[in-house]
Amino acid sequence: MELSDGPVRTGFEDFLLVHNCLPEIKSAEVSLNTACAGLQLQHPVIINAMTGGAEALTQVNRRLAQVAELTGAAMAVGSQFAGLEFPEVAESFRVVRSVNPQGIIWANIGAYATVEEALRIVDMIGANALQVHLNAAQEITMSEGDGDFTGWLRRIEQMARQLPVPVIVKETGCGMAREQILALSAVGVKAIDVGGAGGTNFIAIESVRMDHVLSADLLGWGIPTAVSALEAAEVLPSGVDLIVSGGVRTPVDALKAFAMGAAAVGIAAPVLRRTEREGVEAAVTWLQEYLETLKKCMLLLGKNSIRDMSAHPLVITGRVAQWAEARGISVRKYACRST
C-alpha cells in the first residue's frame, strides 16, 4: 500500500536555519552521536515503527533490521499486540533481534496495554526500550478499532514506573500539544516522540484499506510536526528527551528538529519504501548519504554535535509563527540565540 504524506504540511518550511559563514570547526570534529531515553545512539536517525505483526511481514521486518544493523540505526518495530494474541506471529518480530543481535531495538504496543503485556513484548525481542503508541484517530477509522481511550495515561504511568527498560511515548501522525506533553512528562516516560501531522497519513491508509471514503476533516486532522516540536520545546523538562517524527524527509528537516532541541528524529516511510522497491543495499546507501549530508550541514552551521544544535538560531515564520503567537510562545528567543 502506498504510504502517502499529507494533506497537512509539516511546517518545516516555516523554520529557517541561520547560516554561519565562519563555522570555525573541522569536518572531522562533527559527531552524530546522541543520547536518547538513556540510550547511547551512533546517530540520531531512528527507523521508526511502521509495520504490525503478520507472517507475511516477517521478510519486511528482516530487511528493515538489516538496514538498521548496517547503518547503526536504532529501530522500533510495529505494534506487537498481534504477537501476544497469536504466538505464531511473534516470529515476525523476533527476526529483528536475530538479524541485529547487538542493535538498539524498541518494542512497540498501544497505550491500552497492561504491564504484563508490555513485559511480554519487551521480552519477545530483547528490547532496549518500549515505544508506546497513541493512535486514537487511527482507531476510530478502523472497522475493528477500539473506541475506548479511557485510562491511557494511567496505563502509561504503570508501564513507565514498572518496566525494566525506558518507556517512550509516540503519536502516530496527529502530533502533540504541550498540555499532553506535560502530562506524559509527569508520569515517568523517558522520551516523547511528537509524531506530527504532515508525514505518513495512517488515517488515509485505513481509508484505502477499508475501501471507505473519509471526510476531509478526518484526513487533515492533527498538529503539524514543526508545531508539535515547538510545543514540546517550550515545556519538556530535563530528563525527558524529544524525538521528532512525521514527515522528516530531508537532512535539513532533521536539523530544524535538532534546533528545537530534539535528541533524535524518526523516519519510517522513506526507508521502508526504498527497502521494498530497491532492496536493502539501496536503503542503506540512502540513509548513509542522509547522515553524511547531516554532518556537512552541521559544519555549515558551526555545530559539531546534536546537543549543540539546540542553541542554534532558528527563524520561525508563517503559520507556525502565527500558531506560536496565539499560544503565547515567543519566536524571537529562537531567532536571537547566539551562533
C-alpha positions as YAML, in Angstrom:
chain: A
units: angstrom
residues:
- id: 1
  name: MET
  ca: [0.00, 0.00, 0.00]
- id: 2
  name: GLU
  ca: [1.34, 3.44, -0.94]
- id: 3
  name: LEU
  ca: [2.29, 5.46, 2.13]
- id: 4
  name: SER
  ca: [1.13, 8.97, 1.36]
- id: 5
  name: ASP
  ca: [2.16, 12.16, 3.12]
- id: 6
  name: GLY
  ca: [-0.21, 14.98, 3.98]
- id: 7
  name: PRO
  ca: [-2.56, 16.62, 3.24]
- id: 8
  name: VAL
  ca: [-1.34, 18.67, 6.22]
- id: 9
  name: ARG
  ca: [2.08, 20.27, 5.72]
- id: 10
  name: THR
  ca: [4.74, 19.53, 8.33]
- id: 11
  name: GLY
  ca: [5.50, 23.21, 8.91]
- id: 12
  name: PHE
  ca: [9.25, 22.70, 8.47]
- id: 13
  name: GLU
  ca: [9.06, 25.18, 5.60]
- id: 14
  name: ASP
  ca: [8.36, 27.86, 8.23]
- id: 15
  name: PHE
  ca: [11.63, 27.10, 10.07]
- id: 16
  name: LEU
  ca: [14.73, 28.86, 8.69]
- id: 17
  name: LEU
  ca: [18.22, 27.94, 9.90]
- id: 18
  name: VAL
  ca: [20.71, 30.81, 10.13]
- id: 19
  name: HIS
  ca: [23.84, 30.06, 8.06]
- id: 20
  name: ASN
  ca: [27.23, 30.55, 9.71]
- id: 21
  name: CYS
  ca: [29.89, 31.74, 7.23]
- id: 22
  name: LEU
  ca: [32.58, 31.43, 9.94]
- id: 23
  name: PRO
  ca: [31.99, 27.93, 11.32]
- id: 24
  name: GLU
  ca: [35.45, 27.70, 12.97]
- id: 25
  name: ILE
  ca: [35.34, 23.90, 13.25]
- id: 26
  name: LYS
  ca: [36.82, 20.97, 11.33]
- id: 27
  name: SER
  ca: [34.68, 18.47, 9.47]
- id: 28
  name: ALA
  ca: [36.40, 15.68, 11.42]
- id: 29
  name: GLU
  ca: [35.07, 17.21, 14.64]
- id: 30
  name: VAL
  ca: [31.41, 16.84, 13.68]
- id: 31
  name: SER
  ca: [29.80, 13.94, 15.55]
- id: 32
  name: LEU
  ca: [26.34, 12.47, 15.10]
- id: 33
  name: ASN
  ca: [26.43, 10.55, 18.37]
- id: 34
  name: THR
  ca: [23.45, 11.26, 20.60]
- id: 35
  name: ALA
  ca: [21.74, 10.03, 23.74]
- id: 36
  name: CYS
  ca: [18.01, 9.37, 23.86]
- id: 37
  name: ALA
  ca: [15.92, 7.86, 26.66]
- id: 38
  name: GLY
  ca: [19.12, 6.97, 28.47]
- id: 39
  name: LEU
  ca: [20.47, 5.03, 25.48]
- id: 40
  name: GLN
  ca: [23.61, 5.92, 23.56]
- id: 41
  name: LEU
  ca: [22.93, 6.03, 19.80]
- id: 42
  name: GLN
  ca: [25.51, 6.04, 17.00]
- id: 43
  name: HIS
  ca: [23.48, 8.68, 15.19]
- id: 44
  name: PRO
  ca: [20.16, 10.49, 15.66]
- id: 45
  name: VAL
  ca: [18.07, 8.86, 12.90]
- id: 46
  name: ILE
  ca: [15.72, 6.17, 14.19]
- id: 47
  name: ILE
  ca: [14.00, 3.76, 11.83]
- id: 48
  name: ASN
  ca: [10.54, 4.21, 13.26]
- id: 49
  name: ALA
  ca: [7.66, 1.80, 13.65]
- id: 50
  name: MET
  ca: [5.58, 1.17, 10.55]
- id: 51
  name: THR
  ca: [4.54, -2.47, 10.24]
- id: 52
  name: GLY
  ca: [2.47, -4.60, 12.58]
- id: 53
  name: GLY
  ca: [2.70, -8.33, 13.09]
- id: 54
  name: ALA
  ca: [1.77, -10.85, 10.44]
- id: 55
  name: GLU
  ca: [3.63, -13.77, 8.98]
- id: 56
  name: ALA
  ca: [3.77, -12.04, 5.57]
- id: 57
  name: LEU
  ca: [5.65, -9.16, 7.20]
- id: 58
  name: THR
  ca: [8.49, -11.27, 8.53]
- id: 59
  name: GLN
  ca: [10.60, -10.52, 5.46]
- id: 60
  name: VAL
  ca: [9.77, -6.80, 5.63]
- id: 61
  name: ASN
  ca: [10.97, -6.64, 9.22]
- id: 62
  name: ARG
  ca: [14.01, -8.74, 8.36]
- id: 63
  name: ARG
  ca: [15.06, -6.28, 5.66]
- id: 64
  name: LEU
  ca: [14.47, -3.25, 7.87]
- id: 65
  name: ALA
  ca: [16.56, -4.89, 10.59]
- id: 66
  name: GLN
  ca: [19.33, -5.42, 8.05]
- id: 67
  name: VAL
  ca: [19.26, -1.72, 7.17]
- id: 68
  name: ALA
  ca: [19.39, -0.82, 10.86]
- id: 69
  name: GLU
  ca: [22.29, -3.20, 11.51]
- id: 70
  name: LEU
  ca: [24.31, -1.98, 8.52]
- id: 71
  name: THR
  ca: [23.82, 1.71, 9.33]
- id: 72
  name: GLY
  ca: [23.96, 1.58, 13.13]
- id: 73
  name: ALA
  ca: [20.42, 2.94, 13.39]
- id: 74
  name: ALA
  ca: [18.14, 2.35, 16.34]
- id: 75
  name: MET
  ca: [14.90, 0.70, 15.22]
- id: 76
  name: ALA
  ca: [11.37, 0.47, 16.54]
- id: 77
  name: VAL
  ca: [9.18, -2.43, 15.43]
- id: 78
  name: GLY
  ca: [5.49, -2.05, 14.68]
- id: 79
  name: SER
  ca: [2.73, -2.90, 17.12]
- id: 80
  name: GLN
  ca: [3.39, -6.30, 18.67]
- id: 81
  name: PHE
  ca: [-0.12, -6.88, 20.01]
- id: 82
  name: ALA
  ca: [-0.79, -9.49, 17.34]
- id: 83
  name: GLY
  ca: [2.23, -11.38, 18.63]
- id: 84
  name: LEU
  ca: [0.51, -11.66, 22.01]
- id: 85
  name: GLU
  ca: [-2.76, -12.86, 20.51]
- id: 86
  name: PHE
  ca: [-1.19, -15.25, 18.01]
- id: 87
  name: PRO
  ca: [2.12, -16.76, 19.15]
- id: 88
  name: GLU
  ca: [2.95, -17.88, 15.62]
- id: 89
  name: VAL
  ca: [3.06, -14.22, 14.55]
- id: 90
  name: ALA
  ca: [5.73, -13.39, 17.13]
- id: 91
  name: GLU
  ca: [8.42, -14.63, 14.74]
- id: 92
  name: SER
  ca: [7.80, -11.59, 12.52]
- id: 93
  name: PHE
  ca: [9.19, -9.55, 15.41]
- id: 94
  name: ARG
  ca: [11.83, -11.92, 16.77]
- id: 95
  name: VAL
  ca: [13.54, -11.89, 13.38]
- id: 96
  name: VAL
  ca: [14.56, -8.28, 14.04]
- id: 97
  name: ARG
  ca: [16.67, -9.27, 17.03]
- id: 98
  name: SER
  ca: [18.10, -12.34, 15.31]
- id: 99
  name: VAL
  ca: [19.26, -10.20, 12.37]
- id: 100
  name: ASN
  ca: [20.59, -7.41, 14.58]
- id: 101
  name: PRO
  ca: [21.67, -9.03, 17.87]
- id: 102
  name: GLN
  ca: [23.72, -6.06, 19.13]
- id: 103
  name: GLY
  ca: [21.47, -3.25, 17.89]
- id: 104
  name: ILE
  ca: [19.23, -0.80, 19.72]
- id: 105
  name: ILE
  ca: [15.69, -2.11, 19.21]
- id: 106
  name: TRP
  ca: [12.47, -0.74, 20.66]
- id: 107
  name: ALA
  ca: [9.40, -2.81, 21.33]
- id: 108
  name: ASN
  ca: [6.02, -1.30, 20.46]
- id: 109
  name: ILE
  ca: [2.48, -1.54, 21.79]
- id: 110
  name: GLY
  ca: [-0.56, 0.68, 22.30]
- id: 111
  name: ALA
  ca: [-1.38, 2.67, 25.42]
- id: 112
  name: TYR
  ca: [-4.14, 0.18, 26.23]
- id: 113
  name: ALA
  ca: [-1.57, -2.45, 27.22]
- id: 114
  name: THR
  ca: [-1.14, -3.83, 30.71]
- id: 115
  name: VAL
  ca: [2.24, -4.03, 32.41]
- id: 116
  name: GLU
  ca: [2.21, -7.80, 31.97]
- id: 117
  name: GLU
  ca: [1.60, -7.45, 28.21]
- id: 118
  name: ALA
  ca: [4.32, -4.82, 27.95]
- id: 119
  name: LEU
  ca: [6.79, -7.09, 29.72]
- id: 120
  name: ARG
  ca: [5.98, -9.91, 27.31]
- id: 121
  name: ILE
  ca: [6.58, -7.83, 24.19]
- id: 122
  name: VAL
  ca: [9.83, -6.41, 25.56]
- id: 123
  name: ASP
  ca: [10.99, -9.95, 26.25]
- id: 124
  name: MET
  ca: [9.77, -11.09, 22.82]
- id: 125
  name: ILE
  ca: [12.56, -9.19, 21.06]
- id: 126
  name: GLY
  ca: [15.01, -8.46, 23.86]
- id: 127
  name: ALA
  ca: [14.11, -4.78, 23.52]
- id: 128
  name: ASN
  ca: [16.24, -1.93, 24.82]
- id: 129
  name: ALA
  ca: [13.19, 0.31, 25.27]
- id: 130
  name: LEU
  ca: [9.42, 0.28, 24.87]
- id: 131
  name: GLN
  ca: [7.66, 2.61, 22.46]
- id: 132
  name: VAL
  ca: [4.01, 3.15, 23.44]
- id: 133
  name: HIS
  ca: [1.97, 4.48, 20.53]
- id: 134
  name: LEU
  ca: [-1.00, 6.83, 20.74]
- id: 135
  name: ASN
  ca: [-3.34, 6.32, 17.78]
- id: 136
  name: ALA
  ca: [-6.85, 7.43, 18.72]
- id: 137
  name: ALA
  ca: [-7.51, 8.94, 15.28]
- id: 138
  name: GLN
  ca: [-6.45, 5.75, 13.54]
- id: 139
  name: GLU
  ca: [-8.52, 3.58, 15.87]
- id: 140
  name: ILE
  ca: [-11.76, 5.43, 15.16]
- id: 141
  name: THR
  ca: [-11.29, 4.97, 11.41]
- id: 142
  name: MET
  ca: [-10.69, 1.21, 11.65]
- id: 143
  name: SER
  ca: [-13.69, -1.11, 11.44]
- id: 144
  name: GLU
  ca: [-12.03, -3.29, 14.09]
- id: 145
  name: GLY
  ca: [-10.77, -0.29, 16.07]
- id: 146
  name: ASP
  ca: [-11.31, 0.32, 19.77]
- id: 147
  name: GLY
  ca: [-13.25, 3.46, 20.68]
- id: 148
  name: ASP
  ca: [-12.43, 3.36, 24.39]
- id: 149
  name: PHE
  ca: [-9.48, 5.61, 25.19]
- id: 150
  name: THR
  ca: [-10.02, 5.91, 28.93]
- id: 151
  name: GLY
  ca: [-7.18, 5.07, 31.28]
- id: 152
  name: TRP
  ca: [-4.39, 5.55, 28.77]
- id: 153
  name: LEU
  ca: [-2.32, 7.91, 30.91]
- id: 154
  name: ARG
  ca: [-2.68, 5.66, 33.96]
- id: 155
  name: ARG
  ca: [-1.50, 2.62, 31.99]
- id: 156
  name: ILE
  ca: [1.43, 4.56, 30.54]
- id: 157
  name: GLU
  ca: [2.46, 5.54, 34.05]
- id: 158
  name: GLN
  ca: [2.26, 1.94, 35.22]
- id: 159
  name: MET
  ca: [4.48, 0.83, 32.35]
- id: 160
  name: ALA
  ca: [6.93, 3.69, 32.88]
- id: 161
  name: ARG
  ca: [7.23, 3.00, 36.61]
- id: 162
  name: GLN
  ca: [7.40, -0.79, 36.49]
- id: 163
  name: LEU
  ca: [9.22, -1.83, 33.31]
- id: 164
  name: PRO
  ca: [12.97, -2.51, 33.43]
- id: 165
  name: VAL
  ca: [13.51, -0.55, 30.19]
- id: 166
  name: PRO
  ca: [12.82, 3.12, 29.35]
- id: 167
  name: VAL
  ca: [9.36, 3.99, 28.03]
- id: 168
  name: ILE
  ca: [8.98, 6.27, 25.01]
- id: 169
  name: VAL
  ca: [5.55, 7.60, 24.05]
- id: 170
  name: LYS
  ca: [4.83, 8.27, 20.37]
- id: 171
  name: GLU
  ca: [1.93, 9.83, 18.49]
- id: 172
  name: THR
  ca: [1.17, 8.31, 15.10]
- id: 173
  name: GLY
  ca: [0.69, 11.23, 12.76]
- id: 174
  name: CYS
  ca: [-1.57, 13.63, 14.65]
- id: 175
  name: GLY
  ca: [1.05, 15.43, 16.74]
- id: 176
  name: MET
  ca: [1.08, 16.56, 20.36]
- id: 177
  name: ALA
  ca: [0.19, 19.74, 22.23]
- id: 178
  name: ARG
  ca: [2.01, 21.00, 25.31]
- id: 179
  name: GLU
  ca: [-0.82, 20.05, 27.66]
- id: 180
  name: GLN
  ca: [-0.49, 16.35, 26.84]
- id: 181
  name: ILE
  ca: [3.31, 16.61, 26.66]
- id: 182
  name: LEU
  ca: [3.35, 17.95, 30.22]
- id: 183
  name: ALA
  ca: [1.01, 15.18, 31.39]
- id: 184
  name: LEU
  ca: [3.20, 12.48, 29.86]
- id: 185
  name: SER
  ca: [6.38, 14.06, 31.22]
- id: 186
  name: ALA
  ca: [4.97, 13.84, 34.73]
- id: 187
  name: VAL
  ca: [4.41, 10.07, 34.74]
- id: 188
  name: GLY
  ca: [7.93, 8.79, 34.24]
- id: 189
  name: VAL
  ca: [8.39, 8.45, 30.48]
- id: 190
  name: LYS
  ca: [11.96, 8.98, 29.26]
- id: 191
  name: ALA
  ca: [11.26, 10.38, 25.80]
- id: 192
  name: ILE
  ca: [8.37, 11.75, 23.77]
- id: 193
  name: ASP
  ca: [8.06, 11.35, 20.00]
- id: 194
  name: VAL
  ca: [5.61, 14.01, 18.83]
- id: 195
  name: GLY
  ca: [4.69, 12.07, 15.66]
- id: 196
  name: GLY
  ca: [3.26, 15.13, 13.95]
- id: 197
  name: ALA
  ca: [0.93, 15.62, 11.01]
- id: 198
  name: GLY
  ca: [2.48, 16.01, 7.58]
- id: 199
  name: GLY
  ca: [4.18, 12.66, 7.19]
- id: 200
  name: THR
  ca: [2.62, 9.27, 6.56]
- id: 201
  name: ASN
  ca: [-1.15, 9.58, 6.92]
- id: 202
  name: PHE
  ca: [-2.33, 6.47, 8.74]
- id: 203
  name: ILE
  ca: [-5.93, 7.67, 8.61]
- id: 204
  name: ALA
  ca: [-5.73, 7.78, 4.81]
- id: 205
  name: ILE
  ca: [-4.12, 4.34, 4.77]
- id: 206
  name: GLU
  ca: [-7.00, 2.92, 6.81]
- id: 207
  name: SER
  ca: [-9.46, 4.59, 4.44]
- id: 208
  name: VAL
  ca: [-7.85, 2.85, 1.46]
- id: 209
  name: ARG
  ca: [-7.55, -0.45, 3.31]
- id: 210
  name: MET
  ca: [-11.25, -0.47, 4.12]
- id: 211
  name: ASP
  ca: [-12.25, 1.00, 0.74]
- id: 212
  name: HIS
  ca: [-14.14, 3.68, 2.63]
- id: 213
  name: VAL
  ca: [-14.12, 7.39, 1.85]
- id: 214
  name: LEU
  ca: [-13.48, 9.50, 4.95]
- id: 215
  name: SER
  ca: [-14.27, 13.17, 5.38]
- id: 216
  name: ALA
  ca: [-11.60, 15.75, 4.61]
- id: 217
  name: ASP
  ca: [-11.87, 16.84, 8.25]
- id: 218
  name: LEU
  ca: [-10.53, 13.49, 9.43]
- id: 219
  name: LEU
  ca: [-7.94, 13.15, 6.67]
- id: 220
  name: GLY
  ca: [-6.49, 16.55, 7.57]
- id: 221
  name: TRP
  ca: [-6.66, 16.13, 11.34]
- id: 222
  name: GLY
  ca: [-3.72, 16.84, 13.58]
- id: 223
  name: ILE
  ca: [-1.00, 19.23, 14.71]
- id: 224
  name: PRO
  ca: [1.82, 19.73, 12.17]
- id: 225
  name: THR
  ca: [5.17, 18.23, 13.09]
- id: 226
  name: ALA
  ca: [7.02, 21.56, 13.37]
- id: 227
  name: VAL
  ca: [4.29, 22.97, 15.59]
- id: 228
  name: SER
  ca: [4.38, 19.87, 17.79]
- id: 229
  name: ALA
  ca: [8.16, 20.23, 18.13]
- id: 230
  name: LEU
  ca: [7.72, 23.86, 19.15]
- id: 231
  name: GLU
  ca: [5.07, 22.97, 21.71]
- id: 232
  name: ALA
  ca: [7.38, 20.31, 23.16]
- id: 233
  name: ALA
  ca: [10.41, 22.60, 23.22]
- id: 234
  name: GLU
  ca: [8.50, 25.02, 25.42]
- id: 235
  name: VAL
  ca: [7.62, 22.58, 28.19]
- id: 236
  name: LEU
  ca: [9.74, 19.41, 28.15]
- id: 237
  name: PRO
  ca: [11.60, 19.09, 31.46]
- id: 238
  name: SER
  ca: [15.19, 17.99, 31.84]
- id: 239
  name: GLY
  ca: [15.39, 14.21, 31.78]
- id: 240
  name: VAL
  ca: [12.70, 13.74, 29.13]
- id: 241
  name: ASP
  ca: [14.10, 13.66, 25.60]
- id: 242
  name: LEU
  ca: [12.39, 14.95, 22.47]
- id: 243
  name: ILE
  ca: [12.08, 12.85, 19.33]
- id: 244
  name: VAL
  ca: [10.60, 14.45, 16.23]
- id: 245
  name: SER
  ca: [8.90, 12.37, 13.54]
- id: 246
  name: GLY
  ca: [6.20, 12.89, 10.96]
- id: 247
  name: GLY
  ca: [7.46, 13.93, 7.54]
- id: 248
  name: VAL
  ca: [11.14, 14.35, 8.44]
- id: 249
  name: ARG
  ca: [12.10, 13.74, 4.84]
- id: 250
  name: THR
  ca: [15.37, 15.65, 4.39]
- id: 251
  name: PRO
  ca: [18.53, 16.21, 6.43]
- id: 252
  name: VAL
  ca: [17.59, 19.87, 6.76]
- id: 253
  name: ASP
  ca: [14.23, 18.85, 8.23]
- id: 254
  name: ALA
  ca: [16.19, 16.87, 10.81]
- id: 255
  name: LEU
  ca: [18.48, 19.81, 11.56]
- id: 256
  name: LYS
  ca: [15.46, 22.00, 12.20]
- id: 257
  name: ALA
  ca: [14.20, 19.40, 14.67]
- id: 258
  name: PHE
  ca: [17.58, 19.38, 16.41]
- id: 259
  name: ALA
  ca: [17.46, 23.18, 16.59]
- id: 260
  name: MET
  ca: [14.21, 22.74, 18.52]
- id: 261
  name: GLY
  ca: [16.04, 20.52, 20.98]
- id: 262
  name: ALA
  ca: [15.35, 17.06, 19.56]
- id: 263
  name: ALA
  ca: [17.75, 14.32, 20.58]
- id: 264
  name: ALA
  ca: [16.73, 12.24, 17.58]
- id: 265
  name: VAL
  ca: [14.36, 12.08, 14.63]
- id: 266
  name: GLY
  ca: [12.22, 9.18, 13.47]
- id: 267
  name: ILE
  ca: [11.96, 8.17, 9.82]
- id: 268
  name: ALA
  ca: [9.81, 5.33, 8.54]
- id: 269
  name: ALA
  ca: [8.28, 5.60, 5.06]
- id: 270
  name: PRO
  ca: [11.42, 6.60, 3.09]
- id: 271
  name: VAL
  ca: [13.39, 3.65, 4.46]
- id: 272
  name: LEU
  ca: [10.54, 1.16, 4.05]
- id: 273
  name: ARG
  ca: [9.76, 2.37, 0.53]
- id: 274
  name: ARG
  ca: [13.36, 2.07, -0.66]
- id: 275
  name: THR
  ca: [13.85, -1.27, 1.04]
- id: 276
  name: GLU
  ca: [10.79, -2.75, -0.64]
- id: 277
  name: ARG
  ca: [11.25, -1.20, -4.09]
- id: 278
  name: GLU
  ca: [15.02, -1.16, -4.47]
- id: 279
  name: GLY
  ca: [16.37, -3.51, -1.83]
- id: 280
  name: VAL
  ca: [18.38, -3.34, 1.36]
- id: 281
  name: GLU
  ca: [21.54, -2.03, -0.28]
- id: 282
  name: ALA
  ca: [19.71, 0.94, -1.81]
- id: 283
  name: ALA
  ca: [18.09, 1.81, 1.51]
- id: 284
  name: VAL
  ca: [21.45, 1.59, 3.28]
- id: 285
  name: THR
  ca: [23.05, 3.88, 0.68]
- id: 286
  name: TRP
  ca: [20.21, 6.39, 1.02]
- id: 287
  name: LEU
  ca: [20.47, 6.51, 4.81]
- id: 288
  name: GLN
  ca: [24.26, 6.78, 4.74]
- id: 289
  name: GLU
  ca: [24.00, 9.71, 2.33]
- id: 290
  name: TYR
  ca: [21.36, 11.28, 4.58]
- id: 291
  name: LEU
  ca: [23.72, 11.06, 7.55]
- id: 292
  name: GLU
  ca: [26.66, 12.42, 5.57]
- id: 293
  name: THR
  ca: [24.58, 15.40, 4.45]
- id: 294
  name: LEU
  ca: [23.59, 15.98, 8.08]
- id: 295
  name: LYS
  ca: [27.24, 16.28, 9.03]
- id: 296
  name: LYS
  ca: [28.01, 18.65, 6.16]
- id: 297
  name: CYS
  ca: [25.11, 20.92, 7.05]
- id: 298
  name: MET
  ca: [26.08, 20.91, 10.73]
- id: 299
  name: LEU
  ca: [29.53, 22.09, 9.64]
- id: 300
  name: LEU
  ca: [27.92, 24.97, 7.74]
- id: 301
  name: LEU
  ca: [26.12, 25.95, 10.93]
- id: 302
  name: GLY
  ca: [29.29, 25.74, 13.01]
- id: 303
  name: LYS
  ca: [27.93, 22.96, 15.21]
- id: 304
  name: ASN
  ca: [29.84, 19.79, 15.98]
- id: 305
  name: SER
  ca: [27.21, 17.87, 17.98]
- id: 306
  name: ILE
  ca: [23.49, 17.22, 18.07]
- id: 307
  name: ARG
  ca: [23.29, 18.78, 21.53]
- id: 308
  name: ASP
  ca: [24.95, 21.98, 20.26]
- id: 309
  name: MET
  ca: [22.28, 22.27, 17.57]
- id: 310
  name: SER
  ca: [19.70, 23.11, 20.24]
- id: 311
  name: ALA
  ca: [21.39, 26.50, 20.69]
- id: 312
  name: HIS
  ca: [21.47, 27.44, 17.00]
- id: 313
  name: PRO
  ca: [19.35, 30.42, 15.91]
- id: 314
  name: LEU
  ca: [16.14, 29.42, 14.14]
- id: 315
  name: VAL
  ca: [13.82, 31.92, 12.48]
- id: 316
  name: ILE
  ca: [10.17, 30.86, 12.76]
- id: 317
  name: THR
  ca: [7.82, 32.32, 10.16]
- id: 318
  name: GLY
  ca: [4.46, 31.75, 8.51]
- id: 319
  name: ARG
  ca: [1.68, 29.69, 10.01]
- id: 320
  name: VAL
  ca: [3.94, 28.23, 12.69]
- id: 321
  name: ALA
  ca: [4.73, 31.76, 13.90]
- id: 322
  name: GLN
  ca: [1.01, 32.56, 13.88]
- id: 323
  name: TRP
  ca: [0.33, 29.46, 15.96]
- id: 324
  name: ALA
  ca: [3.11, 30.44, 18.36]
- id: 325
  name: GLU
  ca: [1.69, 33.92, 18.84]
- id: 326
  name: ALA
  ca: [-1.79, 32.56, 19.51]
- id: 327
  name: ARG
  ca: [-0.38, 30.12, 22.07]
- id: 328
  name: GLY
  ca: [1.75, 32.74, 23.82]
- id: 329
  name: ILE
  ca: [5.10, 31.42, 22.58]
- id: 330
  name: SER
  ca: [7.87, 33.90, 21.76]
- id: 331
  name: VAL
  ca: [9.56, 33.11, 18.43]
- id: 332
  name: ARG
  ca: [12.11, 35.91, 18.91]
- id: 333
  name: LYS
  ca: [14.06, 33.95, 21.52]
- id: 334
  name: TYR
  ca: [14.71, 31.20, 18.97]
- id: 335
  name: ALA
  ca: [15.81, 33.64, 16.27]
- id: 336
  name: CYS
  ca: [18.16, 35.58, 18.54]
- id: 337
  name: ARG
  ca: [20.13, 32.71, 20.02]
- id: 338
  name: SER
  ca: [23.88, 33.10, 19.60]
- id: 339
  name: THR
  ca: [25.60, 31.06, 16.89]
...
